[in-house]
Amino acid sequence: MSDAWPVAADILLDVNDLVVHFPAGRRGMFGKPSKVHAVDGVSFRVRRGTTFGIVGESGSGKSTTAQAVMRLIPATSGQIVFGGENIAGFQGERLRQARRKFQIVFQDPFSSLDPRRRAGDLVREPLDLLGIGSPKGRDARVSRLLAEVGLPPQAADLFPHQFSGGQRQRLCIARAMAPEPDLIVCDEAVSALDVAIQAQILNLLKKLQRERGLTYIFISHDLGVIQHFCDEIAVMYLGKIVEQAPAPVFFSAPRHPYSWSLVAAAAPPGPLRTRLKAQFLVKGDPPSPVDPPPGCRFAQRCPFVIEKCREEPPVLAVTGPSHFVACHRVNEIEAPNFTASD
Amino acid sequence: MSPVLSVQNLSVAMKGASGIVPVLEHLSFDVAQGKTMALVGESGCGKSMTALAIMRLLPEDFVVTSGRVLLDGENVLAAAPQALRGLRGNKMSMIFQEPMTALNPLYTVGDQIGEVLRQHRGLGRRDATEQAIGFLKAVQIPAAEARVHAYPHQLSGGMRQRVMIAMALACKPKLLIADEPTTALDVTVQAQIFDLLSELQDDTDTAIVLITHDLGAVAELADDVAVLYAGRCIEKGSSQEVIAHARHPYTRGLMACVPHLHLGPAAANVQRELEEIPGMVPPLGARGAECAFLPRCAFAIDVCRAQPQPPLDVVDAHAAVSCWRHREIAP
């Protein structure tokens, strides 16, 4: 597809039909081996300097997508075109050098920092590993990075346990920024933080984006955070994107029944929330991504399911300007009214 | 009518190498039958310590330094170990944040719900399992007859939390303490669990203490709310009043920094920059006598620095606030 659609200069990342399957044992001794369809044919493009949000529940494949894009886990198939090069096949030194341009910040800042190393060394490590700058220049760069993420200079000598959760996440951000990447993936980067600290970190990430033209992939289960932080969003369900749109378009009128359920669960308290919840909140938990049924993955829980949905998987199709929805019935079902004044 | 739970002047401290450090200071609140009291605040503000003190489950090194906890008129803090057994799981019970670690992986959920009934109601094994099925149905677990024989790892997170709720409510306790009951769950499942709790409360008239950092949950579920900051209650009142007219700068800040979802026509005017509260909650041992929020407060003046933590000033029947300047700075 990337042959037909040459990568425009402002597209930093073009993910094409990404598939990540994991083996999951067999059913019985002679049974067919099962597969976890963690990510099943996901395509999206991220424009330079913008934030692409991926929202979904556990098992939706949002983190797996991010990790595959980061080349932290192998993709089963698909293209990952980053800055014009398909990095999906990169190995060894080539991959290592490419990595300086994309970095990741994880949810739990405590388990992603080596407890025995001082903050300054932790931020310096990527510079040493990638051989960026002179040793002296690296020291200066470390102090500059710490200042940029709002940590005092004396923080360089402290160990991770001497920081609070929010400060540790600042440290992770400084570390991710050290090799001056173009893309930072934030995988639930603020989910473990208290709301007041969450706001601080979100504002910090925004500031860094403004100053450095950073591009983010922002993964979260919190629609409120996604709305405030992202330019474009994709909703994932059991390994597939079910809806994708620019954030203002999505939140003014989401189209997929699963999106309605997510929105119902996250709407602020009031009559709108009550109405949406009564109509659209799905029951039970998301089903397992092991050997998913044919047809639409959401069919089991969808209030609008028809026979076709169980047999034939819907494709992600254009329903409006930059708005994509994977639902057979998108044009038949009447969309709910999202106006709060009732 | 006297409240089911009355927490009076409760203080908890930690015994450390450098002496005794206050963790929770002079907390008082009442919860009536069928009502829900929410405790909100950031981590380290003393919410969970309050719950553990009420349940008499404080970790080693933590001691109650003052106050009473009256459950149906009986002081839990003075109860003998034997009496305490009769209270916990029977008159008061608790559900925790992470249902996987709170359930025993080696017993079926039927055994675990049944245990409560065998202990407190003297039921036999068969009757207990029978009733456990009924409770699983009550918490809306599908195929309850089969699931009663399931082990915790065979259930999803949402179902495990439903099992926890079934266990907690098996003896129809007067008081249920829910400590961040949905934090570990998916958003759509969170909404289901909150709905379930409020439905069950309608049926059983249980008093609930809900510990949460989710102000949306407070608005939806709680009748009253107490906002804790650094171990001190800085604002309390009816949840409607506190959410609509937060008075304390901390409460106001907490509400402003939550990115609320804007849907439909409102989606066009989302603020991209969030309000933030600078700094962080002072760690244990670094809390002076003056207002604990002072270093982070945009409204702090010399008056605040010169005086100890302000007493909870009763504004009206629905609100009380611990701030020297709340009348001047009211929005």
Contacts between the chains, C-beta under 8 A, distances in Angstrom:
chain1	res1	chain2	res2	distance
A	57	B	186	4.0
A	57	B	187	6.8
A	57	B	188	6.6
A	57	B	189	7.8
A	58	B	157	7.6
A	58	B	186	5.6
A	164	B	280	5.3
A	165	B	43	7.4
A	166	B	280	6.2
A	167	B	280	7.9
A	194	B	42	4.0
A	194	B	43	5.5
A	194	B	213	6.3
A	195	B	42	7.5
A	195	B	213	6.3
A	195	B	254	6.2
A	195	B	257	5.4
A	195	B	258	5.3
A	196	B	42	6.0
A	196	B	253	6.6
A	196	B	254	6.4
A	196	B	257	5.4
A	196	B	276	6.8
A	196	B	277	4.3
A	196	B	280	7.7
A	197	B	42	7.5
A	197	B	280	6.6
A	198	B	257	7.3
A	199	B	257	3.6
A	199	B	258	7.9
A	199	B	259	7.7
A	199	B	274	4.2
A	199	B	275	6.6
A	199	B	276	4.2
A	199	B	277	7.4
A	200	B	276	4.9
A	200	B	277	7.9
A	200	B	278	7.6
A	202	B	259	7.5
A	202	B	274	5.8
A	203	B	273	6.3
A	203	B	274	5.8
A	203	B	276	5.8
A	206	B	272	7.0
A	206	B	273	6.8
A	221	B	186	6.6
A	221	B	187	5.7
A	222	B	187	7.4
A	222	B	259	7.8
A	223	B	187	7.4
A	223	B	261	5.5
A	224	B	258	6.9
A	224	B	259	4.2
A	224	B	260	5.7
A	224	B	261	4.6
A	225	B	259	5.2
A	227	B	259	6.7
A	227	B	261	6.0
A	227	B	262	6.6
A	227	B	267	7.4
A	227	B	270	5.8
A	228	B	259	4.0
A	228	B	270	6.1
A	228	B	271	7.3
A	228	B	272	6.4
A	228	B	274	6.4
A	229	B	259	7.7
A	247	B	267	8.0
A	247	B	270	7.9
A	248	B	267	5.7
A	248	B	268	6.2
A	248	B	270	7.6
A	251	B	261	7.4
A	251	B	262	6.3
A	251	B	263	5.9
A	251	B	267	3.7
A	251	B	270	7.6
A	252	B	263	7.5
A	252	B	264	6.0
A	252	B	265	6.8
A	252	B	267	4.1
A	252	B	268	6.6
A	253	B	264	7.3
A	261	B	188	5.6
A	262	B	187	6.5
A	262	B	188	6.6
A	263	B	261	7.1
A	263	B	263	6.3
A	264	B	188	8.0
A	264	B	191	7.2
A	265	B	187	4.5
A	265	B	188	4.7
A	265	B	190	6.7
A	265	B	191	4.1
A	266	B	187	6.0
A	266	B	261	5.0
A	267	B	261	5.8
A	267	B	263	6.2
A	268	B	216	6.2
A	268	B	219	7.9
A	268	B	260	5.1
A	268	B	261	6.1
A	269	B	216	5.6
A	269	B	219	4.0
A	269	B	220	4.7
A	272	B	263	6.9
A	272	B	264	8.0
A	273	B	220	7.8
A	277	B	191	6.3
A	277	B	195	7.6
A	281	B	188	6.2
A	281	B	191	5.7
A	281	B	192	7.0
A	282	B	188	5.5
A	283	B	192	7.1
A	284	B	142	7.3
A	284	B	158	7.3
A	285	B	156	4.1
A	285	B	157	7.1
A	285	B	158	4.7
A	285	B	159	6.9
A	285	B	186	7.1
A	285	B	189	5.9
A	286	B	186	6.8
A	337	B	264	7.2
A	338	B	263	4.3
A	338	B	264	3.0
A	338	B	265	7.7
A	338	B	267	7.9
A	339	B	264	4.7
A	339	B	265	6.0
A	340	B	263	7.1
A	340	B	264	6.7
A	340	B	266	6.4
